[in-house]
Amino acid sequence: MAQYLILIYEDEAGYANGGEQVFGEVMEAHNRFPGQVESLGGKLLGGNALQPNSTATTIRGDVVTDGPFVESKEALGGYYLIEADDLDQALAISKLCPARFGGVEVRPIMVFN
């Protein structure tokens, strides 16, 4: 099976403005996600949420600055590492990944011999 990273990009303001109820609903969706991956024949290898974009530190050469590389409305908020038979299966799994305030990007993991 090939490995894919599901990158979750969302507008952080959705969580800031949504309150505890919205946060709870999204967490419930994330708690259901591993079972959904398994039901589609994939395997969840790991994943995690990231701290808000404001905590990012950027390094370019010798210059270290606060903040992410680019300014954007949506920020990388978390990821899942999955195994899937092929890109089609990875995309089917990724469509179920919770991203209420944005979307996801699917990237195959590069294999080095």
N, C-alpha and C positions, 0 to 999 in steps of 0.2 A: 504494500500500500504506500502511496505517496503521502507526504506531509504538506499541509497547507496552514498558513497563518491567516486567521480572520482578524482584521484590524477594525476596531469599532471607532468610528468618527462621529462625534455628536456635538451639538451646541450645549455648552456647559450651563448656559442661562436657563435651559429647560429644567434642570435639576434645582438650580438656585431658586427659581420662581415656583416650582411645582410643589414644594413642601414634602413632608414625611410620607403622605399617602402615595404620591407619585413615585417617590424613591422606593417605597415598599412594593408597589406594583411591578416596578422594573426589576427589583431583586427577585421577586417571585418568578418572573419570566426567565431570569438567568438561572434560577434553581431548577427550572423545568428543562432547560436547554441540554444538559448532559443526557437525559433520557431520550430527547428528540434526536440527538446525534446517533445514539445507539439504535434507535428504531429505524433509522435510515441506513444502517449498516456501516456507519463510520465509527471512529474511536476518538474520544476526547483525550488528548495527552496532557493538557494543562491550559492555564489561562490566568489572567489576573486583571484587576482594575488599576488604573494609574491615578496618581494624585492630580489635582487640577493643573491646567496649562500654566498657571501663574507660578508653579513651583519648578518649572523647567529651567535648565541651564544649558546654554548653547556654547559649544567650543568650535571655533574655526581657526585652524592653525594655532597660534599662541594666544589668541584673544578669547577670553571667557566672559560671557555676558548673561545676564538674567533673561529668561524668556525663551520661547521656542524659535526655531529657524525662521518661520514665516508667520505673519499675522493672518488669521483666517477665522471665520465664524465658527467652524467646526474644528475640534481638536481631537487628537488621538486620546481616547479615554480608557482603552483596554484592549485585550486580545484573547483569542483562543488558539491553541495549537491542536490541530486535528489530523487524523489519518483518514484518507478516503481512497477509493479505488482509482478515481480519476477526477479531472476538473469538474465534470458534470455532477458527480456525487458531492464534491466539495461545495459547489454552488447551491445545490439543493439544501445541503445542511446550513450553509451560510444564510440562506433566505429566512431561516428560523431564528437566527441570532438576534436577540433583543437589541434594538438601537432606536428607541422611541424618538429621540431628538436628532436623528441623522441617518447614517447608513454604515455599511461595512465595505471593506475592501478585502479581496481574497488574493493571497500571494502564495505561489508554490515555494516550498523551501528548496534551496539549492543543495544538491548533493555533491560532495567532493570525494573523489576516490583516493 
